[in-house]
Amino acid sequence: MRVSTVLITGGAGFIGVNAS
């Protein structure tokens, strides 16, 4: 579950940076 959380958090952060 930790790995999935990291992937989701990293993906959301990456998308957020691109959106900015």
Buried (B, 14 or more C-beta within 10 A) or exposed (E): EEEEEEEEEEEEEEEEEEEE
